Amino acid sequence: MSIKKSLSEEDKNYKEQEVLEYDIIVKMERGKVHLLNYILEAEDNAMNIRSFEGEYLKVIAPKDTVIDAIKLLESVKEYVDLEIIGLRPNNGTAG
């Protein structure tokens, strides 16, 4: 699994703080997010679907489950066309 990581200036401000959550940035059709939601509801507390940022879906996962969340997202590719395009520390915002 290859995930591109990019740090914006805002992300760099949080670099020295302990990371508690990560944003997983996913490229997918907006119309399919409901299907992804139904599939992921089976895994309690692994991640939370937040919102679209432009054309990308932001999924948030606690640091303890971020690897499992990525694996779970990868495993649903046969049902939902998606691509994980980034991983970054969450800056403390839900949106």
C-alpha positions in Angstrom: 0.0 0.0 0.0 1.4 3.3 -1.0 0.1 6.5 0.5 1.3 9.9 -0.4 1.8 12.2 2.6 1.8 15.9 2.3 2.1 18.5 5.0 0.5 21.9 4.6 1.7 24.8 6.7 -1.2 24.1 9.1 -0.2 20.5 9.4 3.4 21.5 10.2 2.2 23.6 13.1 0.9 20.3 14.7 4.0 18.3 13.8 5.5 18.7 17.3 2.3 17.9 19.2 1.3 14.3 19.9 -0.9 13.1 17.1 -4.2 11.6 18.4 -6.0 11.3 15.1 -5.3 11.1 11.4 -7.2 12.3 8.4 -7.3 9.7 5.6 -8.0 11.5 2.3 -10.1 9.4 -0.1 -10.9 10.0 -3.8 -14.4 8.6 -4.7 -17.7 9.5 -6.2 -19.9 11.6 -3.9 -22.9 9.5 -4.8 -21.2 6.3 -3.4 -20.4 7.7 0.1 -23.7 6.3 1.5 -22.7 2.8 0.3 -19.3 3.2 1.9 -21.0 4.3 5.1 -23.2 1.2 5.3 -20.2 -1.1 4.8 -18.1 0.7 7.4 -20.8 0.7 10.1 -19.9 -2.9 10.8 -16.5 -1.8 12.2 -17.3 0.1 15.4 -14.9 3.0 16.2 -12.4 2.2 13.5 -13.0 5.5 11.7 -15.5 8.2 11.0 -16.6 9.6 7.6 -16.5 13.4 7.9 -17.1 15.4 4.8 -15.9 16.2 1.3 -13.1 18.7 0.9 -13.5 19.7 -2.7 -13.4 16.4 -4.6 -11.9 14.3 -1.7 -13.6 12.6 1.2 -12.1 13.2 4.6 -12.2 10.1 6.9 -10.9 10.5 10.5 -9.3 7.7 12.5 -7.8 7.5 16.0 -4.0 6.9 16.0 -4.6 3.4 17.5 -6.9 2.3 14.6 -5.5 4.2 11.6 -3.7 1.2 10.1 -6.9 -1.0 10.5 -9.0 1.8 9.0 -6.7 2.0 6.0 -6.8 -1.8 5.5 -10.6 -1.7 5.8 -10.9 1.0 3.2 -8.6 -0.9 0.9 -10.8 -4.0 1.4 -14.0 -2.3 0.3 -12.6 -1.4 -3.1 -14.4 -4.3 -4.7 -17.7 -2.7 -3.7 -16.9 1.0 -3.9 -14.4 2.6 -6.4 -12.1 4.6 -4.2 -8.5 5.5 -3.9 -6.6 6.5 -0.7 -4.6 9.5 -1.7 -3.3 10.9 1.5 -2.7 10.6 5.2 -2.1 13.5 7.5 -2.3 14.3 11.2 -5.7 15.7 12.1 -5.5 19.3 13.2 -8.2 19.0 15.8 -11.1 20.0 13.5 -14.1 17.7 12.7 -14.9 19.4 9.4 
